[in-house]
Amino acid sequence: MKGLSMADDILLLGNALAAISGIVISDRNYDSSIEILKDRFGRQDTVISSHMNKLLSIEPIRNISNVKALRKLFDECEIQIRSLEALNVTSGSYGNLFCPIILRRIPEELNFKSSQNR
């Protein structure tokens, strides 16, 4: 950011804040702080697993007229899929598993209507 030092550019919460809580915030400690955070939170396999688990744990929608819940399901799927794409995980690696899981999460009437439109 313009006008800020490297140390001023850090905003951390929760576990990330706790990971570097003993380090004095300064430009000199910036690189070591980033390395600590990368080591602790930068494991790509763990991040991918987290996104996949979020897809697998999407709550089923029982009522076709619950538009708010359907939108939430769609948004959650889109967030996780885009996050996986950003990590270079292609839909080909999980698509065959993902489709049946999501079809079980939506109301049967919607699933049936989707099948009729094909």
N, C-alpha and C positions, 0 to 999 in steps of 0.2 A: 504494500500500500504506500502511496506517496506521502512522504513526510514522516513516516513512522520508522523506527529502528526495527531490526529483525525481532528483537525481544518484545516489542510492543505489538507485534503481529500475532502473538499467541493467545488463543482463548481456549481454555480447557475446562472440562467438567468431569465429575465422577471419577471413574477408574483412571482415566488419562491424567487428570490432575493429581491423583494420589501417586501415580507412577513417578512423577518428577517433583513431588512436593518439597523435597529437601534441597533442590537446586535453586540457587539465586537466579532470578530472571535478569539476564543481561545478554548483550550481543555475544560476549565471549562464551557463554554457556549454551547459546542457541543450538549449535550443531550437535553437541552432546545430548541435549534434551531431545532433539529430533531423532537421533539414533536410538535412544532409550525407548521412545514411543514406537519407532519402527520395529524394534526387536520384540516389544511386548504385544503390539496390536497389528503388525504388518504381515502376519502369516496368511498368505493368500488362500491356502487350503482351509483354514479356519473360517475365513470370511466367506468363501464359497459355500462351505457347509452350513453356515448360519443362514445364508439366503435360501438354500435348498430347504432347510428346516422350516423357515417361515412359509415357504410355499406349501409344504406338507401339512402345516398346522393351521391352514386357513379354515375358519369356522364355516360349517355348512349353512346354507340359506334354505329355510323350509317353506317360505311363503313367496310366491312369484310376485306378489304386489308390494313386497318390501324393497322398494326402489333404493332406499338409502343403503341397505345392507348389500344389495347387488352392486351398487356403485363402489362401495368400500371393498368388496371382493375384487372387482375389476382393477381398482386403483392399487390394491396390495399386490396383485399378480403383476401388474405393469411395473411397479417399483422394483420388485424382486427380479423380474426378467431383465429389465434394463441394467440393473446392478450386475447381474451375471454376465450380460453382454460386455459391460465395461471391464470385466475381469477376463475377457476372451473365452467365456464359456458359451459354446454354441447351443442353440435349441436342439440340434441333432443329438447332443449328448444326454439330454433329459426329456425331450419332447414326448417320446413314447410312454414314459411314465407319468408325465405331467397331465396330459389330456384326460386319461381315465380318472385321475385324482380330482381334477377340477369338475369333471362331469358329475362326480358323486357329491360335489359341494353345492351344486345349483339345484333348484327345484326340478322335479321330474317333468313338469309341464314345459318348462323352458328348454330342457334337454330334448324333449320330444319335438318341440317346435323347431329347434335347431336342426334336428335330424331330417325333418320334413323339407326344410329349405335347401337341402343339398341336392 
